[in-house]
Amino acid sequence: MATSSAGPSENGWLLHDVIRIPNASCPSQLAVLRIWRHPGNIQTPKVDVYGRSRIYLQDAMQDPAQNVPRYAAHMQVEGECR
């Protein structure tokens, strides 16, 4: 599995969401999950016979020029239990 860094200093990565999850036994401690998104430069595919725009995995893997959106997540624990 390849690892990559994502964050504001990395080219093209955008902060997509921040999720804070409190510790049930210690309210002053939170797990903070930051989700980053790299939009890529994919063009919207043509509409198929069902009227939907679809990206098929096998097609996306065969055409490396298609740069599909990527996501990365970073989790850290903030706060202390007293």
PDB file with one MODEL, atoms N, CA, C and O in Angstrom:
MODEL        1
ATOM      1  N   MET A   1       0.845  -1.173   0.000  1.00  0.00           N
ATOM      2  CA  MET A   1       0.000   0.000   0.000  1.00  0.00           C
ATOM      3  C   MET A   1       0.889   1.234   0.000  1.00  0.00           C
ATOM      4  O   MET A   1       1.784   1.360   0.835  1.00  0.00           O
ATOM      5  N   ALA A   2       0.646   2.125  -0.917  1.00  0.00           N
ATOM      6  CA  ALA A   2       1.443   3.339  -1.019  1.00  0.00           C
ATOM      7  C   ALA A   2       0.928   4.383  -0.046  1.00  0.00           C
ATOM      8  O   ALA A   2      -0.277   4.506   0.177  1.00  0.00           O
ATOM      9  N   THR A   3       1.845   5.123   0.523  1.00  0.00           N
ATOM     10  CA  THR A   3       1.453   6.204   1.413  1.00  0.00           C
ATOM     11  C   THR A   3       1.788   7.523   0.750  1.00  0.00           C
ATOM     12  O   THR A   3       2.755   7.626  -0.005  1.00  0.00           O
ATOM     13  N   SER A   4       0.993   8.514   1.037  1.00  0.00           N
ATOM     14  CA  SER A   4       1.266   9.844   0.507  1.00  0.00           C
ATOM     15  C   SER A   4       0.899  10.858   1.566  1.00  0.00           C
ATOM     16  O   SER A   4       0.070  10.599   2.438  1.00  0.00           O
ATOM     17  N   SER A   5       1.520  11.998   1.480  1.00  0.00           N
ATOM     18  CA  SER A   5       1.191  13.045   2.436  1.00  0.00           C
ATOM     19  C   SER A   5       0.173  13.978   1.801  1.00  0.00           C
ATOM     20  O   SER A   5       0.217  14.250   0.601  1.00  0.00           O
ATOM     21  N   ALA A   6      -0.731  14.456   2.619  1.00  0.00           N
ATOM     22  CA  ALA A   6      -1.742  15.392   2.140  1.00  0.00           C
ATOM     23  C   ALA A   6      -1.845  16.506   3.151  1.00  0.00           C
ATOM     24  O   ALA A   6      -1.742  16.278   4.356  1.00  0.00           O
ATOM     25  N   GLY A   7      -2.043  17.681   2.672  1.00  0.00           N
ATOM     26  CA  GLY A   7      -2.176  18.819   3.567  1.00  0.00           C
ATOM     27  C   GLY A   7      -2.099  20.102   2.784  1.00  0.00           C
ATOM     28  O   GLY A   7      -1.931  20.086   1.565  1.00  0.00           O
ATOM     29  N   PRO A   8      -2.222  21.224   3.484  1.00  0.00           N
ATOM     30  CA  PRO A   8      -2.235  22.501   2.779  1.00  0.00           C
ATOM     31  C   PRO A   8      -0.936  22.806   2.049  1.00  0.00           C
ATOM     32  O   PRO A   8      -0.937  23.580   1.092  1.00  0.00           O
ATOM     33  N   SER A   9       0.162  22.216   2.479  1.00  0.00           N
ATOM     34  CA  SER A   9       1.438  22.502   1.821  1.00  0.00           C
ATOM     35  C   SER A   9       1.621  21.656   0.560  1.00  0.00           C
ATOM     36  O   SER A   9       2.477  21.960  -0.271  1.00  0.00           O
ATOM     37  N   GLU A  10       0.837  20.616   0.416  1.00  0.00           N
ATOM     38  CA  GLU A  10       0.961  19.756  -0.758  1.00  0.00           C
ATOM     39  C   GLU A  10       0.149  20.335  -1.913  1.00  0.00           C
ATOM     40  O   GLU A  10      -0.952  20.844  -1.705  1.00  0.00           O
ATOM     41  N   ASN A  11       0.676  20.262  -3.094  1.00  0.00           N
ATOM     42  CA  ASN A  11       0.075  20.866  -4.279  1.00  0.00           C
ATOM     43  C   ASN A  11      -1.279  20.245  -4.619  1.00  0.00           C
ATOM     44  O   ASN A  11      -1.362  19.053  -4.915  1.00  0.00           O
ATOM     45  N   GLY A  12      -2.332  21.049  -4.578  1.00  0.00           N
ATOM     46  CA  GLY A  12      -3.642  20.611  -5.025  1.00  0.00           C
ATOM     47  C   GLY A  12      -4.542  19.985  -3.979  1.00  0.00           C
ATOM     48  O   GLY A  12      -5.725  19.789  -4.260  1.00  0.00           O
ATOM     49  N   TRP A  13      -4.053  19.656  -2.783  1.00  0.00           N
ATOM     50  CA  TRP A  13      -4.879  19.016  -1.759  1.00  0.00           C
ATOM     51  C   TRP A  13      -5.740  20.065  -1.062  1.00  0.00           C
ATOM     52  O   TRP A  13      -5.258  21.144  -0.716  1.00  0.00           O
ATOM     53  N   LEU A  14      -7.023  19.738  -0.859  1.00  0.00           N
ATOM     54  CA  LEU A  14      -7.979  20.632  -0.212  1.00  0.00           C
ATOM     55  C   LEU A  14      -8.541  19.947   1.033  1.00  0.00           C
ATOM     56  O   LEU A  14      -8.829  18.750   1.013  1.00  0.00           O
ATOM     57  N   LEU A  15      -8.694  20.707   2.110  1.00  0.00           N
ATOM     58  CA  LEU A  15      -9.317  20.154   3.302  1.00  0.00           C
ATOM     59  C   LEU A  15     -10.787  19.917   2.990  1.00  0.00           C
ATOM     60  O   LEU A  15     -11.513  20.853   2.655  1.00  0.00           O
ATOM     61  N   HIS A  16     -11.222  18.673   3.097  1.00  0.00           N
ATOM     62  CA  HIS A  16     -12.588  18.305   2.717  1.00  0.00           C
ATOM     63  C   HIS A  16     -13.522  18.285   3.927  1.00  0.00           C
ATOM     64  O   HIS A  16     -14.662  18.742   3.835  1.00  0.00           O
ATOM     65  N   ASP A  17     -13.047  17.758   5.061  1.00  0.00           N
ATOM     66  CA  ASP A  17     -13.907  17.652   6.238  1.00  0.00           C
ATOM     67  C   ASP A  17     -13.060  17.427   7.479  1.00  0.00           C
ATOM     68  O   ASP A  17     -11.964  16.872   7.404  1.00  0.00           O
ATOM     69  N   VAL A  18     -13.580  17.864   8.624  1.00  0.00           N
ATOM     70  CA  VAL A  18     -12.964  17.599   9.922  1.00  0.00           C
ATOM     71  C   VAL A  18     -14.035  16.970  10.789  1.00  0.00           C
ATOM     72  O   VAL A  18     -15.114  17.538  10.959  1.00  0.00           O
ATOM     73  N   ILE A  19     -13.744  15.797  11.340  1.00  0.00           N
ATOM     74  CA  ILE A  19     -14.697  15.072  12.184  1.00  0.00           C
ATOM     75  C   ILE A  19     -14.073  14.952  13.567  1.00  0.00           C
ATOM     76  O   ILE A  19     -12.939  14.495  13.708  1.00  0.00           O
ATOM     77  N   ARG A  20     -14.823  15.364  14.587  1.00  0.00           N
ATOM     78  CA  ARG A  20     -14.349  15.278  15.967  1.00  0.00           C
ATOM     79  C   ARG A  20     -15.197  14.256  16.707  1.00  0.00           C
ATOM     80  O   ARG A  20     -16.423  14.364  16.741  1.00  0.00           O
ATOM     81  N   ILE A  21     -14.543  13.265  17.301  1.00  0.00           N
ATOM     82  CA  ILE A  21     -15.237  12.190  17.996  1.00  0.00           C
ATOM     83  C   ILE A  21     -14.811  12.214  19.455  1.00  0.00           C
ATOM     84  O   ILE A  21     -13.645  11.952  19.748  1.00  0.00           O
ATOM     85  N   PRO A  22     -15.731  12.524  20.396  1.00  0.00           N
ATOM     86  CA  PRO A  22     -15.358  12.576  21.813  1.00  0.00           C
ATOM     87  C   PRO A  22     -15.172  11.169  22.387  1.00  0.00           C
ATOM     88  O   PRO A  22     -15.833  10.215  21.976  1.00  0.00           O
ATOM     89  N   ASN A  23     -14.265  11.074  23.334  1.00  0.00           N
ATOM     90  CA  ASN A  23     -14.042   9.833  24.066  1.00  0.00           C
ATOM     91  C   ASN A  23     -15.182   9.676  25.067  1.00  0.00           C
ATOM     92  O   ASN A  23     -15.414  10.579  25.871  1.00  0.00           O
ATOM     93  N   ALA A  24     -15.893   8.565  25.038  1.00  0.00           N
ATOM     94  CA  ALA A  24     -17.063   8.368  25.895  1.00  0.00           C
ATOM     95  C   ALA A  24     -16.697   8.395  27.378  1.00  0.00           C
ATOM     96  O   ALA A  24     -17.489   8.860  28.198  1.00  0.00           O
ATOM     97  N   SER A  25     -15.518   7.906  27.730  1.00  0.00           N
ATOM     98  CA  SER A  25     -15.130   7.866  29.137  1.00  0.00           C
ATOM     99  C   SER A  25     -14.349   9.093  29.575  1.00  0.00           C
ATOM    100  O   SER A  25     -14.045   9.241  30.758  1.00  0.00           O
ATOM    101  N   CYS A  26     -14.017   9.982  28.634  1.00  0.00           N
ATOM    102  CA  CYS A  26     -13.219  11.165  28.958  1.00  0.00           C
ATOM    103  C   CYS A  26     -13.615  12.300  28.005  1.00  0.00           C
ATOM    104  O   CYS A  26     -13.005  12.449  26.946  1.00  0.00           O
ATOM    105  N   PRO A  27     -14.627  13.103  28.363  1.00  0.00           N
ATOM    106  CA  PRO A  27     -15.141  14.136  27.448  1.00  0.00           C
ATOM    107  C   PRO A  27     -14.118  15.180  27.003  1.00  0.00           C
ATOM    108  O   PRO A  27     -14.318  15.837  25.982  1.00  0.00           O
ATOM    109  N   SER A  28     -13.022  15.344  27.757  1.00  0.00           N
ATOM    110  CA  SER A  28     -12.030  16.350  27.374  1.00  0.00           C
ATOM    111  C   SER A  28     -11.055  15.839  26.309  1.00  0.00           C
ATOM    112  O   SER A  28     -10.163  16.575  25.888  1.00  0.00           O
ATOM    113  N   GLN A  29     -11.215  14.596  25.875  1.00  0.00           N
ATOM    114  CA  GLN A  29     -10.324  14.017  24.873  1.00  0.00           C
ATOM    115  C   GLN A  29     -11.124  13.730  23.602  1.00  0.00           C
ATOM    116  O   GLN A  29     -12.222  13.177  23.654  1.00  0.00           O
ATOM    117  N   LEU A  30     -10.554  14.116  22.465  1.00  0.00           N
ATOM    118  CA  LEU A  30     -11.210  13.946  21.167  1.00  0.00           C
ATOM    119  C   LEU A  30     -10.294  13.224  20.183  1.00  0.00           C
ATOM    120  O   LEU A  30      -9.077  13.413  20.195  1.00  0.00           O
ATOM    121  N   ALA A  31     -10.886  12.408  19.347  1.00  0.00           N
ATOM    122  CA  ALA A  31     -10.185  11.899  18.170  1.00  0.00           C
ATOM    123  C   ALA A  31     -10.590  12.835  17.039  1.00  0.00           C
ATOM    124  O   ALA A  31     -11.778  13.012  16.772  1.00  0.00           O
ATOM    125  N   VAL A  32      -9.614  13.429  16.379  1.00  0.00           N
ATOM    126  CA  VAL A  32      -9.886  14.384  15.302  1.00  0.00           C
ATOM    127  C   VAL A  32      -9.422  13.761  13.984  1.00  0.00           C
ATOM    128  O   VAL A  32      -8.252  13.422  13.810  1.00  0.00           O
ATOM    129  N   LEU A  33     -10.372  13.623  13.067  1.00  0.00           N
ATOM    130  CA  LEU A  33     -10.107  13.041  11.762  1.00  0.00           C
ATOM    131  C   LEU A  33     -10.214  14.139  10.717  1.00  0.00           C
ATOM    132  O   LEU A  33     -11.267  14.756  10.560  1.00  0.00           O
ATOM    133  N   ARG A  34      -9.116  14.383  10.001  1.00  0.00           N
ATOM    134  CA  ARG A  34      -9.105  15.373   8.921  1.00  0.00           C
ATOM    135  C   ARG A  34      -9.046  14.628   7.597  1.00  0.00           C
ATOM    136  O   ARG A  34      -8.177  13.784   7.379  1.00  0.00           O
ATOM    137  N   ILE A  35      -9.977  14.951   6.726  1.00  0.00           N
ATOM    138  CA  ILE A  35     -10.047  14.291   5.428  1.00  0.00           C
ATOM    139  C   ILE A  35      -9.666  15.303   4.361  1.00  0.00           C
ATOM    140  O   ILE A  35     -10.241  16.388   4.278  1.00  0.00           O
ATOM    141  N   TRP A  36      -8.677  14.927   3.538  1.00  0.00           N
ATOM    142  CA  TRP A  36      -8.166  15.783   2.474  1.00  0.00           C
ATOM    143  C   TRP A  36      -8.591  15.199   1.138  1.00  0.00           C
ATOM    144  O   TRP A  36      -8.708  13.982   0.993  1.00  0.00           O
ATOM    145  N   ARG A  37      -8.822  16.071   0.163  1.00  0.00           N
ATOM    146  CA  ARG A  37      -9.266  15.661  -1.169  1.00  0.00           C
ATOM    147  C   ARG A  37      -8.379  16.313  -2.211  1.00  0.00           C
ATOM    148  O   ARG A  37      -8.086  17.506  -2.141  1.00  0.00           O
ATOM    149  N   HIS A  38      -7.961  15.521  -3.165  1.00  0.00           N
ATOM    150  CA  HIS A  38      -7.238  16.031  -4.330  1.00  0.00           C
ATOM    151  C   HIS A  38      -8.167  15.840  -5.521  1.00  0.00           C
ATOM    152  O   HIS A  38      -8.385  14.709  -5.955  1.00  0.00           O
ATOM    153  N   PRO A  39      -8.724  16.936  -6.062  1.00  0.00           N
ATOM    154  CA  PRO A  39      -9.783  16.807  -7.068  1.00  0.00           C
ATOM    155  C   PRO A  39      -9.363  16.179  -8.381  1.00  0.00           C
ATOM    156  O   PRO A  39     -10.213  15.682  -9.119  1.00  0.00           O
ATOM    157  N   GLY A  40      -8.091  16.187  -8.692  1.00  0.00           N
ATOM    158  CA  GLY A  40      -7.674  15.654  -9.982  1.00  0.00           C
ATOM    159  C   GLY A  40      -8.112  16.573 -11.107  1.00  0.00           C
ATOM    160  O   GLY A  40      -8.557  17.696 -10.868  1.00  0.00           O
ATOM    161  N   ASN A  41      -7.986  16.097 -12.315  1.00  0.00           N
ATOM    162  CA  ASN A  41      -8.382  16.913 -13.465  1.00  0.00           C
ATOM    163  C   ASN A  41      -9.227  16.111 -14.439  1.00  0.00           C
ATOM    164  O   ASN A  41      -9.074  16.226 -15.655  1.00  0.00           O
ATOM    165  N   ILE A  42     -10.106  15.311 -13.902  1.00  0.00           N
ATOM    166  CA  ILE A  42     -10.942  14.454 -14.732  1.00  0.00           C
ATOM    167  C   ILE A  42     -12.063  15.268 -15.385  1.00  0.00           C
ATOM    168  O   ILE A  42     -12.633  16.170 -14.771  1.00  0.00           O
ATOM    169  N   GLN A  43     -12.356  14.941 -16.605  1.00  0.00           N
ATOM    170  CA  GLN A  43     -13.477  15.546 -17.316  1.00  0.00           C
ATOM    171  C   GLN A  43     -14.719  14.698 -17.050  1.00  0.00           C
ATOM    172  O   GLN A  43     -14.624  13.480 -16.901  1.00  0.00           O
ATOM    173  N   THR A  44     -15.863  15.335 -16.992  1.00  0.00           N
ATOM    174  CA  THR A  44     -17.098  14.586 -16.780  1.00  0.00           C
ATOM    175  C   THR A  44     -17.320  13.655 -17.961  1.00  0.00           C
ATOM    176  O   THR A  44     -17.318  14.096 -19.110  1.00  0.00           O
ATOM    177  N   PRO A  45     -17.513  12.356 -17.683  1.00  0.00           N
ATOM    178  CA  PRO A  45     -17.700  11.414 -18.785  1.00  0.00           C
ATOM    179  C   PRO A  45     -19.025  11.653 -19.510  1.00  0.00           C
ATOM    180  O   PRO A  45     -19.946  12.274 -18.979  1.00  0.00           O
ATOM    181  N   LYS A  46     -19.088  11.149 -20.713  1.00  0.00           N
ATOM    182  CA  LYS A  46     -20.316  11.270 -21.493  1.00  0.00           C
ATOM    183  C   LYS A  46     -21.434  10.486 -20.813  1.00  0.00           C
ATOM    184  O   LYS A  46     -21.185   9.536 -20.071  1.00  0.00           O
ATOM    185  N   VAL A  47     -22.652  10.898 -21.077  1.00  0.00           N
ATOM    186  CA  VAL A  47     -23.825  10.238 -20.515  1.00  0.00           C
ATOM    187  C   VAL A  47     -24.034   8.907 -21.229  1.00  0.00           C
ATOM    188  O   VAL A  47     -23.961   8.837 -22.456  1.00  0.00           O
ATOM    189  N   ASP A  48     -24.298   7.834 -20.444  1.00  0.00           N
ATOM    190  CA  ASP A  48     -24.531   6.525 -21.051  1.00  0.00           C
ATOM    191  C   ASP A  48     -25.996   6.374 -21.463  1.00  0.00           C
ATOM    192  O   ASP A  48     -26.768   7.327 -21.360  1.00  0.00           O
ATOM    193  N   VAL A  49     -26.379   5.196 -21.922  1.00  0.00           N
ATOM    194  CA  VAL A  49     -27.741   4.967 -22.424  1.00  0.00           C
ATOM    195  C   VAL A  49     -28.794   5.106 -21.332  1.00  0.00           C
ATOM    196  O   VAL A  49     -29.979   5.263 -21.628  1.00  0.00           O
ATOM    197  N   TYR A  50     -28.367   5.050 -20.064  1.00  0.00           N
ATOM    198  CA  TYR A  50     -29.301   5.195 -18.947  1.00  0.00           C
ATOM    199  C   TYR A  50     -29.382   6.636 -18.443  1.00  0.00           C
ATOM    200  O   TYR A  50     -30.088   6.920 -17.476  1.00  0.00           O
ATOM    201  N   GLY A  51     -28.660   7.541 -19.099  1.00  0.00           N
ATOM    202  CA  GLY A  51     -28.704   8.948 -18.719  1.00  0.00           C
ATOM    203  C   GLY A  51     -27.801   9.297 -17.552  1.00  0.00           C
ATOM    204  O   GLY A  51     -28.005  10.323 -16.904  1.00  0.00           O
ATOM    205  N   ARG A  52     -26.807   8.467 -17.270  1.00  0.00           N
ATOM    206  CA  ARG A  52     -25.891   8.698 -16.144  1.00  0.00           C
ATOM    207  C   ARG A  52     -24.453   8.844 -16.636  1.00  0.00           C
ATOM    208  O   ARG A  52     -24.048   8.211 -17.611  1.00  0.00           O
ATOM    209  N   SER A  53     -23.691   9.690 -15.945  1.00  0.00           N
ATOM    210  CA  SER A  53     -22.260   9.791 -16.200  1.00  0.00           C
ATOM    211  C   SER A  53     -21.567   8.828 -15.256  1.00  0.00           C
ATOM    212  O   SER A  53     -21.747   8.915 -14.042  1.00  0.00           O
ATOM    213  N   ARG A  54     -20.786   7.922 -15.789  1.00  0.00           N
ATOM    214  CA  ARG A  54     -20.153   6.895 -14.957  1.00  0.00           C
ATOM    215  C   ARG A  54     -18.662   6.802 -15.260  1.00  0.00           C
ATOM    216  O   ARG A  54     -18.214   7.029 -16.384  1.00  0.00           O
ATOM    217  N   ILE A  55     -17.908   6.458 -14.215  1.00  0.00           N
ATOM    218  CA  ILE A  55     -16.485   6.145 -14.364  1.00  0.00           C
ATOM    219  C   ILE A  55     -16.338   4.683 -13.962  1.00  0.00           C
ATOM    220  O   ILE A  55     -16.651   4.310 -12.831  1.00  0.00           O
ATOM    221  N   TYR A  56     -15.868   3.869 -14.877  1.00  0.00           N
ATOM    222  CA  TYR A  56     -15.675   2.458 -14.592  1.00  0.00           C
ATOM    223  C   TYR A  56     -14.228   2.214 -14.185  1.00  0.00           C
ATOM    224  O   TYR A  56     -13.304   2.721 -14.820  1.00  0.00           O
ATOM    225  N   LEU A  57     -14.036   1.441 -13.131  1.00  0.00           N
ATOM    226  CA  LEU A  57     -12.712   1.226 -12.568  1.00  0.00           C
ATOM    227  C   LEU A  57     -11.736   0.682 -13.598  1.00  0.00           C
ATOM    228  O   LEU A  57     -10.615   1.181 -13.705  1.00  0.00           O
ATOM    229  N   GLN A  58     -12.132  -0.322 -14.353  1.00  0.00           N
ATOM    230  CA  GLN A  58     -11.219  -0.923 -15.324  1.00  0.00           C
ATOM    231  C   GLN A  58     -10.789   0.087 -16.386  1.00  0.00           C
ATOM    232  O   GLN A  58      -9.651   0.043 -16.854  1.00  0.00           O
ATOM    233  N   ASP A  59     -11.685   0.994 -16.770  1.00  0.00           N
ATOM    234  CA  ASP A  59     -11.332   2.028 -17.745  1.00  0.00           C
ATOM    235  C   ASP A  59     -10.401   3.063 -17.130  1.00  0.00           C
ATOM    236  O   ASP A  59      -9.448   3.502 -17.773  1.00  0.00           O
ATOM    237  N   ALA A  60     -10.669   3.449 -15.903  1.00  0.00           N
ATOM    238  CA  ALA A  60      -9.834   4.446 -15.231  1.00  0.00           C
ATOM    239  C   ALA A  60      -8.417   3.921 -15.010  1.00  0.00           C
ATOM    240  O   ALA A  60      -7.455   4.685 -15.093  1.00  0.00           O
ATOM    241  N   MET A  61      -8.281   2.626 -14.730  1.00  0.00           N
ATOM    242  CA  MET A  61      -6.953   2.048 -14.498  1.00  0.00           C
ATOM    243  C   MET A  61      -6.169   1.902 -15.794  1.00  0.00           C
ATOM    244  O   MET A  61      -4.940   1.952 -15.771  1.00  0.00           O
ATOM    245  N   GLN A  62      -6.847   1.724 -16.922  1.00  0.00           N
ATOM    246  CA  GLN A  62      -6.164   1.561 -18.200  1.00  0.00           C
ATOM    247  C   GLN A  62      -5.715   2.886 -18.788  1.00  0.00           C
ATOM    248  O   GLN A  62      -4.783   2.919 -19.591  1.00  0.00           O
ATOM    249  N   ASP A  63      -6.356   3.972 -18.405  1.00  0.00           N
ATOM    250  CA  ASP A  63      -6.035   5.289 -18.947  1.00  0.00           C
ATOM    251  C   ASP A  63      -5.417   6.153 -17.853  1.00  0.00           C
ATOM    252  O   ASP A  63      -6.143   6.830 -17.125  1.00  0.00           O
ATOM    253  N   PRO A  64      -4.083   6.143 -17.724  1.00  0.00           N
ATOM    254  CA  PRO A  64      -3.454   6.921 -16.649  1.00  0.00           C
ATOM    255  C   PRO A  64      -3.600   8.427 -16.822  1.00  0.00           C
ATOM    256  O   PRO A  64      -3.350   9.180 -15.880  1.00  0.00           O
ATOM    257  N   ALA A  65      -3.995   8.877 -17.997  1.00  0.00           N
ATOM    258  CA  ALA A  65      -4.189  10.311 -18.203  1.00  0.00           C
ATOM    259  C   ALA A  65      -5.407  10.806 -17.433  1.00  0.00           C
ATOM    260  O   ALA A  65      -5.495  11.985 -17.093  1.00  0.00           O
ATOM    261  N   GLN A  66      -6.349   9.901 -17.159  1.00  0.00           N
ATOM    262  CA  GLN A  66      -7.515  10.264 -16.362  1.00  0.00           C
ATOM    263  C   GLN A  66      -7.068  10.319 -14.917  1.00  0.00           C
ATOM    264  O   GLN A  66      -6.634   9.312 -14.356  1.00  0.00           O
ATOM    265  N   ASN A  67      -7.168  11.458 -14.330  1.00  0.00           N
ATOM    266  CA  ASN A  67      -6.720  11.646 -12.957  1.00  0.00           C
ATOM    267  C   ASN A  67      -7.960  11.746 -12.067  1.00  0.00           C
ATOM    268  O   ASN A  67      -8.508  12.834 -11.894  1.00  0.00           O
ATOM    269  N   VAL A  68      -8.401  10.633 -11.507  1.00  0.00           N
ATOM    270  CA  VAL A  68      -9.604  10.616 -10.687  1.00  0.00           C
ATOM    271  C   VAL A  68      -9.321  11.240  -9.317  1.00  0.00           C
ATOM    272  O   VAL A  68      -8.173  11.243  -8.874  1.00  0.00           O
ATOM    273  N   PRO A  69     -10.335  11.762  -8.648  1.00  0.00           N
ATOM    274  CA  PRO A  69     -10.140  12.357  -7.330  1.00  0.00           C
ATOM    275  C   PRO A  69      -9.571  11.345  -6.334  1.00  0.00           C
ATOM    276  O   PRO A  69      -9.894  10.158  -6.380  1.00  0.00           O
ATOM    277  N   ARG A  70      -8.715  11.843  -5.431  1.00  0.00           N
ATOM    278  CA  ARG A  70      -8.106  10.997  -4.401  1.00  0.00           C
ATOM    279  C   ARG A  70      -8.441  11.577  -3.038  1.00  0.00           C
ATOM    280  O   ARG A  70      -8.692  12.775  -2.905  1.00  0.00           O
ATOM    281  N   TYR A  71      -8.443  10.722  -2.033  1.00  0.00           N
ATOM    282  CA  TYR A  71      -8.714  11.135  -0.662  1.00  0.00           C
ATOM    283  C   TYR A  71      -7.621  10.618   0.247  1.00  0.00           C
ATOM    284  O   TYR A  71      -7.039   9.562   0.000  1.00  0.00           O
ATOM    285  N   ALA A  72      -7.345  11.373   1.305  1.00  0.00           N
ATOM    286  CA  ALA A  72      -6.394  10.957   2.326  1.00  0.00           C
ATOM    287  C   ALA A  72      -6.971  11.384   3.674  1.00  0.00           C
ATOM    288  O   ALA A  72      -7.677  12.387   3.771  1.00  0.00           O
ATOM    289  N   ALA A  73      -6.660  10.608   4.707  1.00  0.00           N
ATOM    290  CA  ALA A  73      -7.176  10.918   6.035  1.00  0.00           C
ATOM    291  C   ALA A  73      -6.029  10.951   7.039  1.00  0.00           C
ATOM    292  O   ALA A  73      -5.053  10.212   6.917  1.00  0.00           O
ATOM    293  N   HIS A  74      -6.167  11.813   8.020  1.00  0.00           N
ATOM    294  CA  HIS A  74      -5.180  11.934   9.094  1.00  0.00           C
ATOM    295  C   HIS A  74      -5.944  11.977  10.414  1.00  0.00           C
ATOM    296  O   HIS A  74      -6.844  12.800  10.581  1.00  0.00           O
ATOM    297  N   MET A  75      -5.594  11.098  11.352  1.00  0.00           N
ATOM    298  CA  MET A  75      -6.269  11.073  12.637  1.00  0.00           C
ATOM    299  C   MET A  75      -5.261  11.345  13.745  1.00  0.00           C
ATOM    300  O   MET A  75      -4.132  10.857  13.708  1.00  0.00           O
ATOM    301  N   GLN A  76      -5.686  12.135  14.736  1.00  0.00           N
ATOM    302  CA  GLN A  76      -4.857  12.360  15.902  1.00  0.00           C
ATOM    303  C   GLN A  76      -5.762  12.528  17.116  1.00  0.00           C
ATOM    304  O   GLN A  76      -6.924  12.916  16.990  1.00  0.00           O
ATOM    305  N   VAL A  77      -5.219  12.235  18.286  1.00  0.00           N
ATOM    306  CA  VAL A  77      -5.954  12.388  19.529  1.00  0.00           C
ATOM    307  C   VAL A  77      -5.577  13.733  20.142  1.00  0.00           C
ATOM    308  O   VAL A  77      -4.396  14.050  20.278  1.00  0.00           O
ATOM    309  N   GLU A  78      -6.576  14.514  20.508  1.00  0.00           N
ATOM    310  CA  GLU A  78      -6.343  15.821  21.123  1.00  0.00           C
ATOM    311  C   GLU A  78      -6.957  15.841  22.509  1.00  0.00           C
ATOM    312  O   GLU A  78      -8.012  15.250  22.741  1.00  0.00           O
ATOM    313  N   GLY A  79      -6.295  16.523  23.424  1.00  0.00           N
ATOM    314  CA  GLY A  79      -6.780  16.635  24.798  1.00  0.00           C
ATOM    315  C   GLY A  79      -6.222  15.534  25.684  1.00  0.00           C
ATOM    316  O   GLY A  79      -5.620  14.569  25.214  1.00  0.00           O
ATOM    317  N   GLU A  80      -6.441  15.708  26.973  1.00  0.00           N
ATOM    318  CA  GLU A  80      -5.949  14.734  27.955  1.00  0.00           C
ATOM    319  C   GLU A  80      -7.064  14.316  28.888  1.00  0.00           C
ATOM    320  O   GLU A  80      -7.977  15.091  29.176  1.00  0.00           O
ATOM    321  N   CYS A  81      -6.981  13.082  29.358  1.00  0.00           N
ATOM    322  CA  CYS A  81      -7.917  12.626  30.384  1.00  0.00           C
ATOM    323  C   CYS A  81      -7.391  13.062  31.744  1.00  0.00           C
ATOM    324  O   CYS A  81      -6.199  12.956  32.030  1.00  0.00           O
ATOM    325  N   ARG A  82      -8.280  13.543  32.555  1.00  0.00           N
ATOM    326  CA  ARG A  82      -7.870  14.007  33.897  1.00  0.00           C
ATOM    327  C   ARG A  82      -8.374  13.070  34.962  1.00  0.00           C
ATOM    328  O   ARG A  82      -8.130  13.294  36.148  1.00  0.00           O
TER     329      ARG A  82
ENDMDL
END
